[in-house]
Amino acid sequence: VPNLDKERFLFQERCLLSTDNTNFVEALTEDISKYGIALTGINDVIPVGQKVKLHLKLPGFNVGSDLHARLIWQHGNRAGFVFDLNDKEQTTLSK
């Protein structure tokens, strides 16, 4: 299991992104840290600050997890999100 205490590490995994729980976009993760994640393959423009839900399989896990995040930047089809985690999600990510 990778050490997420490092600044960032490369991580490629398919991910579902939802801004409203009804529309989903399939993206690919680029890198991850304990504070956020970068995704590629997002063709829709998302407003900075928009809250989203991400569904992905975290490193070291066999099943997918839902994580809440907020968009902090987007350039073309790449975007960066800072995690906005509840207690359960924070516990999952810290494992």
Secondary structure as a PSIPRED ss2 file (coil, helix, strand):
# PSIPRED VFORMAT (PSIPRED V4.0)

   1 V C   1.000  0.000  0.000
   2 P C   1.000  0.000  0.000
   3 N C   1.000  0.000  0.000
   4 L C   1.000  0.000  0.000
   5 D C   1.000  0.000  0.000
   6 K C   1.000  0.000  0.000
   7 E C   1.000  0.000  0.000
   8 R C   1.000  0.000  0.000
   9 F E   0.000  0.000  1.000
  10 L E   0.000  0.000  1.000
  11 F C   1.000  0.000  0.000
  12 Q C   1.000  0.000  0.000
  13 E C   1.000  0.000  0.000
  14 R E   0.000  0.000  1.000
  15 C E   0.000  0.000  1.000
  16 L E   0.000  0.000  1.000
  17 L E   0.000  0.000  1.000
  18 S E   0.000  0.000  1.000
  19 T C   1.000  0.000  0.000
  20 D C   1.000  0.000  0.000
  21 N C   1.000  0.000  0.000
  22 T C   1.000  0.000  0.000
  23 N C   1.000  0.000  0.000
  24 F E   0.000  0.000  1.000
  25 V E   0.000  0.000  1.000
  26 E E   0.000  0.000  1.000
  27 A E   0.000  0.000  1.000
  28 L E   0.000  0.000  1.000
  29 T E   0.000  0.000  1.000
  30 E E   0.000  0.000  1.000
  31 D E   0.000  0.000  1.000
  32 I E   0.000  0.000  1.000
  33 S C   1.000  0.000  0.000
  34 K C   1.000  0.000  0.000
  35 Y C   1.000  0.000  0.000
  36 G E   0.000  0.000  1.000
  37 I E   0.000  0.000  1.000
  38 A E   0.000  0.000  1.000
  39 L E   0.000  0.000  1.000
  40 T E   0.000  0.000  1.000
  41 G C   1.000  0.000  0.000
  42 I C   1.000  0.000  0.000
  43 N C   1.000  0.000  0.000
  44 D C   1.000  0.000  0.000
  45 V C   1.000  0.000  0.000
  46 I C   1.000  0.000  0.000
  47 P C   1.000  0.000  0.000
  48 V C   1.000  0.000  0.000
  49 G C   1.000  0.000  0.000
  50 Q C   1.000  0.000  0.000
  51 K E   0.000  0.000  1.000
  52 V E   0.000  0.000  1.000
  53 K E   0.000  0.000  1.000
  54 L E   0.000  0.000  1.000
  55 H E   0.000  0.000  1.000
  56 L E   0.000  0.000  1.000
  57 K C   1.000  0.000  0.000
  58 L C   1.000  0.000  0.000
  59 P C   1.000  0.000  0.000
  60 G C   1.000  0.000  0.000
  61 F C   1.000  0.000  0.000
  62 N C   1.000  0.000  0.000
  63 V C   1.000  0.000  0.000
  64 G C   1.000  0.000  0.000
  65 S E   0.000  0.000  1.000
  66 D E   0.000  0.000  1.000
  67 L E   0.000  0.000  1.000
  68 H E   0.000  0.000  1.000
  69 A E   0.000  0.000  1.000
  70 R E   0.000  0.000  1.000
  71 L E   0.000  0.000  1.000
  72 I E   0.000  0.000  1.000
  73 W E   0.000  0.000  1.000
  74 Q E   0.000  0.000  1.000
  75 H E   0.000  0.000  1.000
  76 G C   1.000  0.000  0.000
  77 N C   1.000  0.000  0.000
  78 R E   0.000  0.000  1.000
  79 A E   0.000  0.000  1.000
  80 G E   0.000  0.000  1.000
  81 F E   0.000  0.000  1.000
  82 V E   0.000  0.000  1.000
  83 F E   0.000  0.000  1.000
  84 D C   1.000  0.000  0.000
  85 L C   1.000  0.000  0.000
  86 N C   1.000  0.000  0.000
  87 D H   0.000  1.000  0.000
  88 K H   0.000  1.000  0.000
  89 E H   0.000  1.000  0.000
  90 Q H   0.000  1.000  0.000
  91 T H   0.000  1.000  0.000
  92 T H   0.000  1.000  0.000
  93 L H   0.000  1.000  0.000
  94 S H   0.000  1.000  0.000
  95 K C   1.000  0.000  0.000
